[in-house]
Amino acid sequence: MAKGRKERPAGVNPKNVQAFDRLSFLHQASILMSTIRYETDQTTTTSDQGVKHWKGDPAGSILGPCRYFNRNMKQITSRLVMRLDPSVKRMVCKRCETPQIPAMTSTTRIHSKPVVTAVTTCTVCRAKKRYSCQNSKYELFSSRPDVVVDKP
């Protein structure tokens, strides 16, 4: 083996290794920036009247860069024809692209009727995501044992 070459797991395209590293960085940076809070003297928040149910960013938060990182992450995956892991997709609001962190930027409730459903609501734009819990044997495609490539 050549000097300085790292072993890559089987099934990973060497052209996309840098893209995966970039996506990982963008996701981690987005989560980190959404957890930063600072003290404010103003109690009013700016709101844009053009977007339905838009409350604006909560006072004392830095959500603008988070949305930029998530938008950049989606653009990279669409440009390179790659897929994001479903767990990463579920952590991003589809409407405003804010990271969904429970009790910070989203709320989660369980509705039991008519079907058991977990409802996640974005606190920034009030968009709702529903995840049905009806099929107890359901597995995500990426977590199936026949699909996952074992690392050496």
Backbone as CSV, one residue per row, in Angstrom:
resi,resn,N_x,N_y,N_z,CA_x,CA_y,CA_z,C_x,C_y,C_z
1,MET,0.842,-1.169,0.000,0.000,0.000,0.000,0.893,1.239,0.000
2,ALA,0.464,2.254,-0.696,1.241,3.485,-0.795,1.261,4.206,0.542
3,LYS,2.310,4.991,0.730,2.443,5.740,1.966,1.362,6.816,2.049
4,GLY,0.789,7.002,3.217,-0.177,8.073,3.422,-1.591,7.738,2.973
5,ARG,-1.790,6.586,2.374,-3.138,6.218,1.918,-3.894,5.567,3.066
6,LYS,-5.128,6.008,3.255,-5.971,5.424,4.285,-6.815,4.321,3.682
7,GLU,-7.138,3.337,4.503,-8.022,2.274,4.041,-9.451,2.786,4.091
8,ARG,-10.165,2.625,2.999,-11.567,3.022,2.914,-12.437,1.778,2.997
9,PRO,-13.582,1.885,3.638,-14.473,0.737,3.699,-14.979,0.376,2.305
10,ALA,-15.265,-0.894,2.129,-15.778,-1.355,0.838,-17.137,-0.727,0.581
11,GLY,-17.390,-0.345,-0.652,-18.675,0.229,-1.024,-18.717,1.740,-0.990
12,VAL,-17.667,2.411,-0.542,-17.644,3.868,-0.508,-16.876,4.356,-1.720
13,ASN,-17.522,5.182,-2.504,-16.892,5.746,-3.689,-15.818,6.743,-3.242
14,PRO,-14.568,6.581,-3.675,-13.512,7.489,-3.226,-13.739,8.929,-3.666
15,LYS,-14.534,9.140,-4.700,-14.805,10.505,-5.154,-15.692,11.251,-4.166
16,ASN,-16.525,10.517,-3.429,-17.483,11.157,-2.535,-17.016,11.245,-1.089
17,VAL,-15.823,10.789,-0.793,-15.339,10.813,0.593,-15.254,12.251,1.105
18,GLN,-14.728,13.147,0.291,-14.641,14.547,0.703,-16.026,15.158,0.865
19,ALA,-16.953,14.766,0.012,-18.319,15.288,0.113,-18.979,14.812,1.407
20,PHE,-18.773,13.543,1.778,-19.327,13.042,3.028,-18.715,13.757,4.227
21,ASP,-17.420,14.024,4.172,-16.768,14.778,5.246,-17.364,16.182,5.352
22,ARG,-17.591,16.813,4.210,-18.175,18.163,4.184,-19.598,18.149,4.743
23,LEU,-20.392,17.146,4.358,-21.757,17.038,4.869,-21.764,16.831,6.376
24,SER,-20.850,16.015,6.866,-20.748,15.779,8.300,-20.400,17.074,9.037
25,PHE,-19.465,17.828,8.485,-19.088,19.106,9.104,-20.268,20.073,9.123
26,LEU,-20.986,20.190,8.004,-22.115,21.120,7.923,-23.212,20.741,8.923
27,HIS,-23.476,19.458,9.058,-24.506,19.010,10.001,-24.088,19.313,11.446
28,GLN,-22.850,19.009,11.783,-22.371,19.274,13.143,-22.336,20.767,13.444
29,ALA,-21.927,21.580,12.471,-21.889,23.028,12.672,-23.290,23.591,12.849
30,SER,-24.239,23.062,12.098,-25.620,23.515,12.210,-26.184,23.228,13.598
31,ILE,-25.942,22.030,14.098,-26.429,21.665,15.434,-25.755,22.524,16.502
32,LEU,-24.459,22.747,16.367,-23.735,23.551,17.346,-24.241,24.988,17.367
33,MET,-24.427,25.591,16.189,-24.875,26.987,16.127,-26.292,27.153,16.675
34,SER,-27.126,26.126,16.536,-28.496,26.248,17.038,-28.560,26.162,18.560
35,THR,-27.527,25.631,19.196,-27.531,25.533,20.658,-26.969,26.783,21.321
36,ILE,-26.376,27.699,20.565,-25.782,28.906,21.141,-26.883,29.907,21.477
37,ARG,-26.875,30.400,22.682,-27.823,31.421,23.138,-27.042,32.593,23.710
38,TYR,-27.599,33.785,23.589,-26.963,34.970,24.150,-28.016,35.850,24.800
39,GLU,-27.570,36.725,25.683,-28.468,37.619,26.416,-28.916,38.769,25.517
40,THR,-30.211,39.108,25.592,-30.740,40.244,24.837,-31.518,41.143,25.766
41,ASP,-31.540,42.428,25.432,-32.327,43.393,26.198,-33.706,43.582,25.582
42,GLN,-33.806,43.311,24.275,-35.069,43.502,23.584,-35.946,42.269,23.758
43,THR,-37.237,42.525,23.938,-38.179,41.422,24.054,-38.969,41.237,22.767
44,THR,-38.822,42.149,21.816,-39.551,42.030,20.565,-38.708,41.271,19.552
45,THR,-39.386,40.521,18.713,-38.709,39.805,17.644,-39.211,40.346,16.321
46,THR,-38.351,40.307,15.332,-38.761,40.751,14.011,-39.543,39.642,13.342
47,SER,-40.567,40.019,12.602,-41.353,39.006,11.899,-41.585,39.464,10.476
48,ASP,-41.601,38.511,9.582,-41.849,38.774,8.176,-43.307,38.452,7.903
49,GLN,-44.064,39.434,7.449,-45.491,39.235,7.226,-45.767,38.430,5.962
50,GLY,-44.756,38.203,5.102,-44.963,37.491,3.853,-45.075,35.994,4.013
51,VAL,-44.592,35.420,5.095,-44.602,33.973,5.284,-45.656,33.633,6.327
52,LYS,-46.514,32.677,5.995,-47.603,32.294,6.881,-47.065,31.649,8.153
53,HIS,-47.554,32.070,9.294,-47.209,31.553,10.621,-45.740,31.785,10.993
54,TRP,-45.055,32.702,10.345,-43.645,32.955,10.668,-43.565,33.835,11.890
55,LYS,-42.930,33.353,12.925,-42.774,34.126,14.152,-41.433,34.829,14.206
56,GLY,-40.527,34.469,13.326,-39.185,35.034,13.373,-38.306,34.226,14.300
57,ASP,-37.025,34.495,14.254,-36.104,33.775,15.128,-36.353,34.165,16.574
58,PRO,-36.282,33.213,17.483,-36.429,33.551,18.893,-35.316,34.496,19.343
59,ALA,-35.649,35.373,20.270,-34.657,36.323,20.759,-33.510,35.581,21.422
60,GLY,-32.295,36.000,21.120,-31.121,35.396,21.732,-30.634,34.142,21.049
61,SER,-31.054,33.908,19.813,-30.604,32.708,19.113,-29.940,33.082,17.797
62,ILE,-29.076,32.183,17.325,-28.375,32.386,16.061,-28.818,31.266,15.131
63,LEU,-29.967,31.436,14.485,-30.486,30.386,13.620,-30.226,30.651,12.137
64,GLY,-29.824,31.858,11.780,-29.531,32.170,10.383,-28.415,31.311,9.803
65,PRO,-27.260,31.237,10.465,-26.194,30.363,9.961,-26.591,28.889,9.925
66,CYS,-27.437,28.462,10.864,-27.897,27.060,10.868,-28.662,26.752,9.592
67,ARG,-29.562,27.671,9.230,-30.340,27.465,8.012,-29.442,27.481,6.788
68,TYR,-28.429,28.334,6.782,-27.479,28.382,5.664,-26.728,27.059,5.534
69,PHE,-26.256,26.512,6.651,-25.524,25.242,6.626,-26.413,24.107,6.118
70,ASN,-27.668,24.062,6.592,-28.573,23.000,6.156,-28.933,23.142,4.681
71,ARG,-29.136,24.369,4.207,-29.433,24.595,2.792,-28.237,24.174,1.937
72,ASN,-27.037,24.516,2.398,-25.818,24.138,1.694,-25.679,22.612,1.649
73,MET,-26.026,21.945,2.745,-25.960,20.486,2.803,-26.911,19.862,1.782
74,LYS,-28.126,20.388,1.668,-29.091,19.866,0.698,-28.648,20.134,-0.738
75,GLN,-28.039,21.292,-0.983,-27.564,21.609,-2.325,-26.439,20.667,-2.744
76,ILE,-25.543,20.348,-1.829,-24.436,19.439,-2.137,-24.972,18.062,-2.490
77,THR,-25.931,17.566,-1.715,-26.462,16.232,-1.992,-27.221,16.190,-3.315
78,SER,-27.924,17.257,-3.653,-28.641,17.251,-4.929,-27.683,17.410,-6.097
79,ARG,-26.633,18.181,-5.937,-25.667,18.388,-7.015,-24.866,17.118,-7.303
80,LEU,-24.493,16.382,-6.254,-23.689,15.177,-6.415,-24.529,13.905,-6.499
81,VAL,-25.847,14.049,-6.500,-26.793,12.932,-6.552,-26.461,11.919,-5.454
82,MET,-26.482,12.402,-4.235,-26.238,11.583,-3.052,-27.492,11.619,-2.183
83,ARG,-27.573,10.724,-1.233,-28.708,10.701,-0.320,-28.245,10.974,1.097
84,LEU,-29.030,11.793,1.787,-28.783,12.016,3.204,-29.394,10.876,4.000
85,ASP,-28.801,10.568,5.122,-29.341,9.555,6.010,-30.686,10.041,6.547
86,PRO,-31.673,9.157,6.693,-32.983,9.577,7.193,-32.938,10.245,8.565
87,SER,-32.000,9.859,9.420,-31.906,10.505,10.735,-31.483,11.965,10.598
88,VAL,-30.660,12.273,9.598,-30.260,13.664,9.359,-31.425,14.434,8.753
89,LYS,-32.156,13.818,7.843,-33.306,14.475,7.228,-34.369,14.820,8.259
90,ARG,-34.567,13.928,9.219,-35.597,14.158,10.230,-35.221,15.260,11.205
91,MET,-33.954,15.626,11.256,-33.520,16.681,12.175,-33.579,18.064,11.551
92,VAL,-34.069,18.176,10.308,-34.118,19.468,9.630,-35.557,19.741,9.214
93,CYS,-36.041,20.948,9.534,-37.391,21.348,9.133,-37.424,21.541,7.619
94,LYS,-38.436,20.976,6.967,-38.519,21.071,5.514,-38.926,22.468,5.056
95,ARG,-39.608,23.213,5.899,-40.085,24.525,5.493,-39.025,25.618,5.688
96,CYS,-38.433,25.695,6.876,-37.494,26.797,7.148,-36.053,26.328,7.289
97,GLU,-35.787,25.024,7.205,-34.450,24.436,7.267,-33.714,24.707,8.577
98,THR,-34.461,24.847,9.647,-33.885,25.003,10.977,-33.661,23.625,11.574
99,PRO,-32.545,23.389,12.275,-32.347,22.085,12.926,-33.406,21.858,14.004
100,GLN,-33.965,20.675,14.040,-35.024,20.338,14.987,-34.427,19.670,16.214
101,ILE,-34.193,20.456,17.244,-33.670,19.939,18.504,-34.800,20.022,19.520
102,PRO,-35.212,18.881,20.098,-36.344,18.897,21.025,-36.144,19.877,22.172
103,ALA,-37.192,20.621,22.486,-37.269,21.614,23.562,-36.465,22.879,23.261
104,MET,-35.713,22.923,22.176,-34.992,24.147,21.815,-35.598,24.775,20.558
105,THR,-35.710,24.008,19.501,-36.277,24.530,18.264,-37.475,23.714,17.797
106,SER,-37.886,22.716,18.570,-39.072,21.938,18.201,-39.738,21.378,19.446
107,THR,-41.001,21.008,19.274,-41.729,20.311,20.325,-42.240,19.003,19.737
108,THR,-42.313,17.973,20.559,-42.771,16.670,20.101,-43.907,16.203,20.987
109,ARG,-44.972,15.732,20.341,-46.131,15.211,21.055,-46.516,13.868,20.467
110,ILE,-47.151,13.063,21.279,-47.643,11.764,20.848,-49.164,11.838,20.789
111,HIS,-49.729,11.566,19.616,-51.177,11.487,19.458,-51.544,10.011,19.332
112,SER,-52.543,9.574,20.089,-52.880,8.158,20.099,-54.064,7.793,19.218
113,LYS,-54.832,8.778,18.772,-56.003,8.458,17.962,-55.946,9.190,16.646
114,PRO,-56.344,8.645,15.551,-56.812,7.290,15.288,-55.663,6.294,15.220
115,VAL,-54.454,6.748,14.906,-53.273,5.881,14.852,-52.211,6.542,15.711
116,VAL,-51.423,5.748,16.418,-50.354,6.310,17.237,-49.372,7.046,16.329
117,THR,-49.184,8.342,16.589,-48.371,9.191,15.728,-47.542,10.132,16.579
118,ALA,-46.279,10.288,16.230,-45.426,11.290,16.863,-45.460,12.532,15.986
119,VAL,-45.816,13.675,16.567,-45.928,14.928,15.823,-44.851,15.878,16.322
120,THR,-43.964,16.276,15.410,-42.904,17.225,15.738,-43.264,18.565,15.125
121,THR,-43.287,19.627,15.953,-43.647,20.958,15.488,-42.436,21.880,15.595
122,CYS,-42.107,22.553,14.511,-41.016,23.532,14.505,-41.491,24.777,15.243
123,THR,-40.708,25.279,16.190,-41.118,26.457,16.948,-40.858,27.747,16.185
124,VAL,-40.110,27.690,15.095,-39.811,28.895,14.317,-40.907,29.165,13.298
125,CYS,-41.271,28.150,12.488,-42.244,28.373,11.414,-43.562,27.642,11.634
126,ARG,-43.687,26.870,12.697,-44.887,26.113,13.044,-45.228,25.003,12.056
127,ALA,-44.260,24.519,11.299,-44.488,23.381,10.406,-44.551,22.116,11.245
128,LYS,-45.363,21.153,10.802,-45.531,19.911,11.551,-45.093,18.732,10.702
129,LYS,-44.435,17.777,11.354,-44.070,16.501,10.739,-44.732,15.402,11.544
130,ARG,-45.316,14.446,10.837,-45.991,13.332,11.498,-45.280,12.027,11.153
131,TYR,-44.983,11.249,12.183,-44.356,9.950,12.006,-45.287,8.897,12.605
132,SER,-45.815,8.042,11.752,-46.742,7.013,12.200,-45.979,5.899,12.913
133,CYS,-46.568,5.405,13.977,-45.968,4.322,14.756,-46.809,3.066,14.646
134,GLN,-47.569,2.936,13.566,-48.505,1.832,13.432,-47.811,0.496,13.220
135,ASN,-46.793,0.444,12.367,-46.102,-0.802,12.073,-44.890,-0.930,12.999
136,SER,-44.956,-1.852,13.941,-43.873,-1.993,14.922,-42.642,-2.676,14.334
137,LYS,-42.776,-3.350,13.190,-41.652,-4.052,12.572,-40.943,-3.211,11.519
138,TYR,-41.334,-1.951,11.366,-40.749,-1.097,10.330,-39.303,-0.738,10.669
139,GLU,-38.428,-0.827,9.678,-37.026,-0.422,9.820,-36.684,0.548,8.705
140,LEU,-35.869,1.532,9.012,-35.391,2.420,7.968,-34.507,1.637,7.005
141,PHE,-34.492,2.055,5.766,-33.713,1.361,4.748,-32.234,1.326,5.111
142,SER,-31.726,2.430,5.657,-30.298,2.515,5.965,-29.895,1.666,7.173
143,SER,-30.868,1.224,7.987,-30.515,0.453,9.178,-30.762,-1.045,8.997
144,ARG,-31.158,-1.470,7.810,-31.359,-2.895,7.568,-30.003,-3.612,7.507
145,PRO,-29.916,-4.801,8.072,-28.621,-5.508,8.092,-28.170,-5.953,6.703
146,ASP,-29.084,-6.187,5.758,-28.677,-6.632,4.431,-28.176,-5.486,3.558
147,VAL,-28.394,-4.237,3.976,-27.991,-3.075,3.181,-26.697,-2.454,3.705
148,VAL,-26.485,-2.441,5.018,-25.349,-1.790,5.633,-24.073,-2.543,5.296
149,VAL,-23.059,-1.804,4.874,-21.769,-2.389,4.545,-20.939,-2.457,5.816
150,ASP,-20.432,-3.631,6.138,-19.614,-3.793,7.339,-18.257,-3.149,7.124
151,LYS,-17.779,-2.452,8.143,-16.456,-1.842,8.100,-15.403,-2.866,8.518
152,PRO,-14.275,-2.919,7.810,-13.235,-3.889,8.188,-12.568,-3.572,9.483
